[in-house]
């Protein structure tokens, strides 16, 4: 069950988003899903592209390293596929596979 | 051959002379319209009232200005020096205003006349293409000439900022008003605090505020400042909404310090040890309020399930019934909270957390 949802700036690069997810899950939260969205910032009358990242508590056996790649069914080298998603990468909606080990 | 067809040359000459006549009549009519336009009130400037005639007033009398300067320099008579200085300021303002208004009037006339001439030439060339009864080559030449003229007009407008004239003048008026207010705010100061030399320097700035260069420079600065302010407002709005950006170098560095210590503690599954560390957190003036506020920390992004689990763990800890996993949970979210605060520019909570973990 998702216990934490973090909002990430959709203008970040793929690598920057991956680093952010690795930092936020460190210590006991496994990245579970990423969903793209448009956030309405009423105070400045602007809309920004964001990614909502859902995490689930996992105190044992956390897969700490993440790899965000173009969509593929698997990745060699001991990587476990977590999920596929469509997320904002530098402002563009991009299909991504998320692996972890 | 033309010679074997006697009527052809005569027809051509007749058609050309008709076209010329049309052109001549059209030019005369347009010239008449121009003369009428020039005489309309909206084109002519207003007449100056006699009291403001340049030749009569002291603002343009060198002898009077010299006399006032001598009085303004006489510090033995502060009251008359102050009065003389203020009169000189008023004279300076009047001279600068006269120069500015004269420049603005001439600029407006020149601008309007040039725009009319450009429009007239464009319309004339466009019409000539249709009116002319000559060869295809003649039409092509006129069409090319028209394209050349239109391109040159666009370059002229851009390079000489012709179309931005009104914006620049508005900027000049605004800057002049600012400078003048700054001068008038000081007219009650004594001459030892605000001598004539300083006032003259500020009058010079007042004059420059009414120049094109100053207006262009000011426009660039203002536009840049507005863009910067907009970006700052956007970043603040994102931060207030909990939008996280890329991991900072400080966060990477501190995480490298925290991670092995945190991992060692959690891997130990040592309840006594983690209780001791938690007791240190409770005594720390920086960390204790952060822990207390964790369930309501919007920036963490806790879901209702996540918040409930955290609250239950904190309750169990306070009652002394907590298991290792409860302490693990609190430490996990405390770590995230101090890293968020580090990202916002506050390194103290992270430093305090590292101290506890040592």
Interface residues (C-beta under 8 A of the other chain):
Chain A: X1 X2 X3 X4 X5 X6 X7 X8 X9 X12 X16 X19 X20 X23 X24 X26 X27 X28 X29 X39 X41 X43 X44 X46 X48 X50 X57 X59
Chain B: X230 X233 X234 X237 X238 X240 X241 X242 X243 X244 X245 X246 X247 X251 X252 X255 X259 X262 X266 X300 X301 X302 X303 X305 X306 X309 X325 X328 X329 X331 X332 X335 X336 X339
